[in-house]
Amino acid sequence: MKLTKHTSLLISDIAIYELNHHLPSKLKGVIPQISSVRNNQVTCRMSSQKSDHSGDNSIINCKRLEAEHLYNNLEQSVKNVDKLTFVVNVLKIARAVFNENKKFKAINKCSKKRTPEEHLYALKKWSDLDTYLETGKIEDHHIRLMKLVKLSLGNCGEQSSVVYALLHKYGFNPEIVNYETPDRLFDHQVCRVNIDGEEYIVDPWSNTISCQDNYISQLENKLLKWEQGNKMVVLDEKYLHEFYEDKLSDDHRLRSSEVHKLKIVDSGHPNDEKNIVEPDFFDLISEVLSR
């Protein structure tokens, strides 16, 4: 798989098998199982075994099953698949790591799929972590990232850090890249990796991979899609109530038409270290994907 300088790859949110809404009553409680694995893709089937969950917990998502399979086979796939396909698989894994509490993970995305109470819960989790950080108990990137993964909390920076760590482990030379608007009202972090002489931007927050020259237009298209689906990115948490009251001002959100203003302000390695995590981090990812 190769992208030319004038094309880009948009990784959609399509799973092999996924139900996005409540199941019909006759299927309540059934759980998915892996049916087959072919070309590194996981196909799921429904099991007649009943689970102990109901209601919202009955929503079935096989993305984590697929990600777990991909993660367990990274050592083999890095030898057998082309580099871009490998990076796509890493993107899927990074997103799945934070999808356990999908409604709570990102505090700057607003969607009517979660309630104001759920968003406040996410804010509290982040606030608790910030307080923990301020005590000086978390001093390096590795420990901070471990705690966030355990909480299933991850915004653009955390998700990109997982991509970075995995790519570094398997022999790539990734960088963390920071974008910012001139007014500094919005900043964004992604991972950059060179594949066969071409620079690619890997953005798990927006679920996109593209050549660097096309990244901003890709992100603009993604935000336009979100806007059409009533999903907004607020510039500050103090504006959250405006969204849930249907009063969000255009000045208080990142508009798709403003994305072109994002510019790279710096890039490099977190903490000036190429290896930002310890071996136990990768054990934690395996644990999170399997729970």
TIVO-341830 format. One record per residue (C-alpha): chain; x, y, z. Coordinates in steps of 0.25 Angstrom, whole numbers, plus 5000, padded with zeros to 4 digits. Layout:
<recs>
unit | u | v | w
A | X | Y | Z
...
</recs>
This chain:
<recs>
unit | u | v | w
A | 5000 | 5000 | 5000
A | 5006 | 5013 | 4996
A | 5001 | 5027 | 4996
A | 5006 | 5037 | 4986
A | 5009 | 5052 | 4990
A | 4996 | 5056 | 4984
A | 4987 | 5045 | 4990
A | 4984 | 5042 | 5005
A | 4978 | 5031 | 5013
A | 4966 | 5033 | 5022
A | 4965 | 5022 | 5032
A | 4950 | 5020 | 5034
A | 4943 | 5016 | 5047
A | 4938 | 5003 | 5040
A | 4940 | 4991 | 5048
A | 4939 | 4977 | 5043
A | 4926 | 4975 | 5050
A | 4920 | 4986 | 5059
A | 4907 | 4990 | 5064
A | 4906 | 5004 | 5067
A | 4892 | 5004 | 5073
A | 4884 | 4996 | 5083
A | 4882 | 4981 | 5079
A | 4868 | 4976 | 5076
A | 4862 | 4970 | 5088
A | 4864 | 4956 | 5084
A | 4879 | 4958 | 5083
A | 4881 | 4965 | 5096
A | 4892 | 4959 | 5104
A | 4899 | 4951 | 5093
A | 4914 | 4954 | 5091
A | 4923 | 4954 | 5079
A | 4934 | 4943 | 5077
A | 4945 | 4942 | 5067
A | 4940 | 4934 | 5055
A | 4952 | 4935 | 5046
A | 4965 | 4942 | 5043
A | 4969 | 4945 | 5029
A | 4979 | 4955 | 5024
A | 4981 | 4961 | 5038
A | 4966 | 4964 | 5038
A | 4957 | 4959 | 5049
A | 4943 | 4954 | 5046
A | 4933 | 4952 | 5057
A | 4921 | 4944 | 5059
A | 4910 | 4944 | 5070
A | 4911 | 4934 | 5081
A | 4898 | 4928 | 5087
A | 4905 | 4929 | 5101
A | 4899 | 4940 | 5109
A | 4907 | 4951 | 5116
A | 4904 | 4958 | 5129
A | 4902 | 4971 | 5123
A | 4890 | 4978 | 5117
A | 4886 | 4992 | 5112
A | 4897 | 5000 | 5107
A | 4907 | 4989 | 5111
A | 4900 | 4981 | 5100
A | 4906 | 4989 | 5089
A | 4916 | 4980 | 5082
A | 4929 | 4985 | 5077
A | 4939 | 4976 | 5070
A | 4949 | 4987 | 5068
A | 4956 | 4983 | 5081
A | 4956 | 4968 | 5077
A | 4963 | 4972 | 5064
A | 4973 | 4982 | 5071
A | 4976 | 4971 | 5081
A | 4979 | 4961 | 5069
A | 4987 | 4972 | 5062
A | 4995 | 4975 | 5074
A | 4998 | 4960 | 5077
A | 5004 | 4959 | 5063
A | 5012 | 4972 | 5061
A | 5025 | 4964 | 5063
A | 5021 | 4956 | 5051
A | 5014 | 4966 | 5042
A | 5025 | 4976 | 5043
A | 5033 | 4965 | 5034
A | 5021 | 4961 | 5025
A | 5013 | 4974 | 5022
A | 5017 | 4987 | 5015
A | 5021 | 4998 | 5024
A | 5009 | 5007 | 5022
A | 5000 | 4995 | 5025
A | 5007 | 4993 | 5038
A | 5005 | 5007 | 5042
A | 4991 | 5006 | 5039
A | 4990 | 4994 | 5048
A | 4997 | 5002 | 5059
A | 4987 | 5014 | 5058
A | 4976 | 5004 | 5060
A | 4983 | 4998 | 5072
A | 4985 | 5012 | 5078
A | 4970 | 5016 | 5076
A | 4966 | 5003 | 5082
A | 4974 | 5005 | 5095
A | 4966 | 5017 | 5098
A | 4952 | 5012 | 5094
A | 4949 | 5004 | 5106
A | 4942 | 5017 | 5112
A | 4940 | 5023 | 5098
A | 4930 | 5033 | 5104
A | 4940 | 5039 | 5114
A | 4953 | 5039 | 5107
A | 4954 | 5052 | 5100
A | 4949 | 5065 | 5107
A | 4950 | 5074 | 5095
A | 4941 | 5067 | 5086
A | 4926 | 5069 | 5088
A | 4915 | 5059 | 5084
A | 4901 | 5057 | 5087
A | 4904 | 5042 | 5088
A | 4909 | 5045 | 5102
A | 4902 | 5053 | 5113
A | 4907 | 5066 | 5120
A | 4908 | 5057 | 5133
A | 4917 | 5047 | 5125
A | 4926 | 5059 | 5120
A | 4927 | 5064 | 5134
A | 4932 | 5051 | 5138
A | 4943 | 5051 | 5128
A | 4947 | 5065 | 5132
A | 4947 | 5060 | 5147
A | 4956 | 5049 | 5143
A | 4966 | 5058 | 5135
A | 4965 | 5068 | 5147
A | 4969 | 5057 | 5157
A | 4981 | 5054 | 5148
A | 4985 | 5068 | 5147
A | 4985 | 5069 | 5162
A | 4993 | 5057 | 5163
A | 5003 | 5062 | 5153
A | 5004 | 5075 | 5160
A | 5009 | 5068 | 5173
A | 5021 | 5063 | 5165
A | 5018 | 5049 | 5166
A | 5018 | 5047 | 5151
A | 5031 | 5052 | 5145
A | 5033 | 5045 | 5132
A | 5025 | 5042 | 5120
A | 5025 | 5027 | 5122
A | 5019 | 5028 | 5136
A | 5008 | 5038 | 5132
A | 5005 | 5030 | 5119
A | 5003 | 5017 | 5128
A | 4993 | 5024 | 5137
A | 4985 | 5030 | 5125
A | 4984 | 5017 | 5118
A | 4980 | 5010 | 5131
A | 4969 | 5020 | 5132
A | 4966 | 5019 | 5117
A | 4967 | 5034 | 5116
A | 4974 | 5040 | 5104
A | 4973 | 5052 | 5095
A | 4982 | 5055 | 5083
A | 4995 | 5055 | 5091
A | 4993 | 5042 | 5098
A | 4988 | 5035 | 5086
A | 4999 | 5040 | 5077
A | 5009 | 5035 | 5088
A | 5004 | 5021 | 5087
A | 5006 | 5021 | 5072
A | 5020 | 5027 | 5074
A | 5024 | 5017 | 5085
A | 5019 | 5005 | 5076
A | 5026 | 5010 | 5063
A | 5039 | 5013 | 5071
A | 5038 | 4999 | 5077
A | 5037 | 4992 | 5063
A | 5049 | 5000 | 5056
A | 5043 | 5013 | 5051
A | 5048 | 5026 | 5054
A | 5035 | 5034 | 5058
A | 5034 | 5048 | 5063
A | 5024 | 5056 | 5071
A | 5019 | 5068 | 5063
A | 5011 | 5079 | 5070
A | 5002 | 5088 | 5062
A | 4996 | 5101 | 5067
A | 4987 | 5113 | 5062
A | 4993 | 5127 | 5061
A | 4984 | 5131 | 5072
A | 4988 | 5119 | 5081
A | 4974 | 5116 | 5083
A | 4975 | 5102 | 5078
A | 4987 | 5093 | 5078
A | 4988 | 5078 | 5073
A | 4998 | 5067 | 5074
A | 5001 | 5056 | 5064
A | 5012 | 5046 | 5060
A | 5020 | 5047 | 5048
A | 5028 | 5036 | 5041
A | 5036 | 5034 | 5029
A | 5032 | 5023 | 5020
A | 5041 | 5020 | 5007
A | 5045 | 5035 | 5007
A | 5031 | 5041 | 5009
A | 5026 | 5048 | 5021
A | 5013 | 5043 | 5027
A | 5005 | 5049 | 5038
A | 4998 | 5039 | 5047
A | 4986 | 5045 | 5055
A | 4979 | 5035 | 5064
A | 4970 | 5046 | 5069
A | 4964 | 5049 | 5056
A | 4966 | 5035 | 5051
A | 4974 | 5039 | 5039
A | 4987 | 5036 | 5032
A | 4992 | 5044 | 5021
A | 5004 | 5050 | 5014
A | 5009 | 5062 | 5021
A | 5005 | 5071 | 5010
A | 4991 | 5067 | 5010
A | 4989 | 5066 | 5025
A | 4982 | 5079 | 5027
A | 4972 | 5077 | 5016
A | 4969 | 5063 | 5022
A | 4967 | 5069 | 5036
A | 4958 | 5079 | 5030
A | 4949 | 5069 | 5023
A | 4948 | 5061 | 5036
A | 4944 | 5073 | 5044
A | 4934 | 5076 | 5033
A | 4928 | 5062 | 5035
A | 4927 | 5064 | 5050
A | 4920 | 5077 | 5048
A | 4910 | 5071 | 5039
A | 4908 | 5060 | 5050
A | 4906 | 5070 | 5061
A | 4920 | 5067 | 5067
A | 4928 | 5079 | 5071
A | 4942 | 5082 | 5076
A | 4942 | 5092 | 5087
A | 4953 | 5102 | 5089
A | 4952 | 5102 | 5104
A | 4945 | 5093 | 5114
A | 4937 | 5105 | 5120
A | 4929 | 5105 | 5107
A | 4924 | 5091 | 5109
A | 4911 | 5095 | 5114
A | 4908 | 5104 | 5102
A | 4909 | 5091 | 5093
A | 4899 | 5083 | 5102
A | 4890 | 5095 | 5102
A | 4890 | 5097 | 5087
A | 4896 | 5110 | 5089
A | 4911 | 5108 | 5085
A | 4917 | 5120 | 5078
A | 4925 | 5119 | 5066
A | 4936 | 5126 | 5073
A | 4937 | 5116 | 5084
A | 4939 | 5104 | 5075
A | 4949 | 5099 | 5064
A | 4942 | 5101 | 5051
A | 4946 | 5093 | 5039
A | 4948 | 5106 | 5031
A | 4959 | 5110 | 5041
A | 4967 | 5097 | 5041
A | 4976 | 5103 | 5030
A | 4982 | 5112 | 5040
A | 4989 | 5101 | 5048
A | 5004 | 5101 | 5046
A | 5015 | 5093 | 5051
A | 5021 | 5099 | 5063
A | 5031 | 5089 | 5067
A | 5034 | 5074 | 5066
A | 5044 | 5064 | 5072
A | 5044 | 5053 | 5083
A | 5037 | 5054 | 5096
A | 5046 | 5057 | 5108
A | 5057 | 5058 | 5097
A | 5057 | 5043 | 5097
A | 5054 | 5033 | 5086
A | 5050 | 5022 | 5095
A | 5038 | 5029 | 5103
A | 5033 | 5016 | 5110
A | 5038 | 5004 | 5117
A | 5035 | 4989 | 5114
A | 5024 | 4989 | 5124
A | 5016 | 4999 | 5116
A | 5015 | 4989 | 5105
A | 5010 | 4978 | 5115
A | 5000 | 4988 | 5119
A | 4994 | 4990 | 5105
A | 4992 | 4975 | 5104
A | 4985 | 4975 | 5117
A | 4976 | 4987 | 5113
A | 4972 | 4981 | 5099
A | 4969 | 4968 | 5106
A | 4960 | 4972 | 5117
</recs>
